[in-house]
Amino acid sequence: MRRTALLPLVVLVLLALPSFSAGDPARERVRAATEAMGGEARLRALSSLRIQGIGHWNLMEQSERPSPPWLVVYEQVEELRVPARHRLRQKTEGRGSAGMEAWKPMVMGMDGDVVAMEREGQMRPASGAQLQDMRERLDFAPERVLLIALDAADLRAAPDTVLQDVPHHVVTFRHGSATVRLFLNAHTRLPTLVESEDAHPADLFWNIWGDVKTRLFFQSWSLEPGGLRYPRHWEWERNGHSYHSFTVTKLELDVPVSDADLAIPEDVRKAFDARRTATADDLPLGHPSRPAAELAPGVVHLPGRWDVALVKQDDGLVVLEAPIASGYSARVLEEASKRFPGVKVKAVVSTSDAWPHVGGLREYAARGIPLQVLDLNRPLVERLLKAPRTRVPDALAKAPRAAKLQAVGRRTLLGTGKNRVELIPVRTETGERMLFAWLPEQRLLYTSDLVQPVPGGAFFNVQQVAEVLEVATREKLDVARVFGMHLDATEWTALTTAVEKARAPVTKATP
């Protein structure tokens, strides 16, 4: 009898308690987060932001090794944002790594679905990669991401978790082609992390990894005028590695903005529309100002954004390099069949660990063509071959097969006859992850990425050129000409002269 009498009272107490399970737990948690930031109404009414800050980028795609520490570029940034209209203007000065001794300015502007870049007063259309990056920067920003979550039709609660040793609520939703997880601190209700997974098909670096996971952390929260709470430090990770760090040094809210501040000329808008959907797979083979050249009978150099070479041997064709993307490799193979009809491709040689250099290897693996790679680069290539590609599947994703992967750890002969190739591990400081391809009969040396010309007849980073000379001495190579990933056929004496000039002592002026 006593239990029966107490039951109505228990029911009344339970109904009076706030409970996520009684309604939509995901929306209630996101609304609580908006209240912790200053209120949903305040966030929706936020007309503009001017952000100044400093940060750095880790150059994972082009560092000396495929593991940290990375080469770094530092930045000074000023942004003007109009979040609700997808308008953003970003003025950046970058400096760092080799070749960036002085601050280099650049302006990027986004207006809706159009992105343009401005240098030296001239505005040009950007690409789909920049549009995706700037959309993510704006939509996943602290002032915007909670509103996008609330407006998502598929917002759902996920199991709670512990992040940074603190309990967090998790909600999920889709935004465009990305799947998003939002982590909300269970104590403060503020957002700690935006985790998204998406493909980057237009990005010349990130397209090779298929489905890329990006994590954006917020910290160093500050109470701003008008009651808005805002994080003053943002930290990005990609595929588990630190990628970009940014600290807000000055924040202004609801600043006056005119259309002229963010306008993109109509001709630039039309030019951008023509290239909006282009991906890395769509890049054309060849280079308008650098035609293909036969360096020796059966040895063809195909210049492009990243160069490729074809070497015809007695028993088949060797392809030097598989850059950029699977679609680019497919065009290389089509070109090879036209130049050498009926000749099978017996191997492809990848000579560097820079991401654009290995981006097209999956196409060769899908066709059962053996891959020749430096032993140190084997783990990187294996990760590339296993990368998930559910959003933009390539031939290997559609029809998986085991790759014929061959690691080169010492000087290795590939083929016979006049166009035989010797693969030589470079093993120098900046060339640690590179292979040279030596054609002894032609006295022709393929130098991978170590020799890169710059305007005026000089070379980028003469240290790298000096290492080429060291390898030639070490391996006893009688070189007449060199060519490479970004280098047309060049006389050997040009390299020796450049190194001698760099080594010459500085002449002091006479007082």
Secondary structure, 3 states (H helix, E strand, C coil): CHHHHHHHHHHHHHHHCCCHHHCCHHHHHHHHHHHHHCCHHHHHHCCCEEEEEEEEEECHHHCCCCCCCCCEEEEEEEEEEEHHHCEEEEEEEEECCCCCCCCEEEEEEEECCEEEEEECCEEEECCHHHHHHHHHHHHCCHHHHHHHHHHCCCCEEEEEEEECCEEEEEEEEEECCEEEEEEEECCCCCEEEEEEEEECCCCCCHHHHCEEEEEEEEEEEEECCCCCEEEEEEEEEECCEEEEEEEEEEEEECCCCCHHHHCCCHHHHHHHHHHCCCCHHHCCCCECCECCEEEECCEEEECCCCCEEEEEECCEEEEECCCCCHHHHHHHHHHHHHHCCCCCEEEEEECCCCHHHHCCHHHHHHCCCCEEEEHHHHHHHHHHHHCCCCCCCCHHHHCCCCCCEEEECCCEEECCCCCCEEEEECCCCCCCCCEEEEEHHHCEEECCCCCCEECCCEECCHHHHHHHHHHHHHHCCCCCEEEECCEEEEEHHHHHHHHHHHHCCCCCCCC
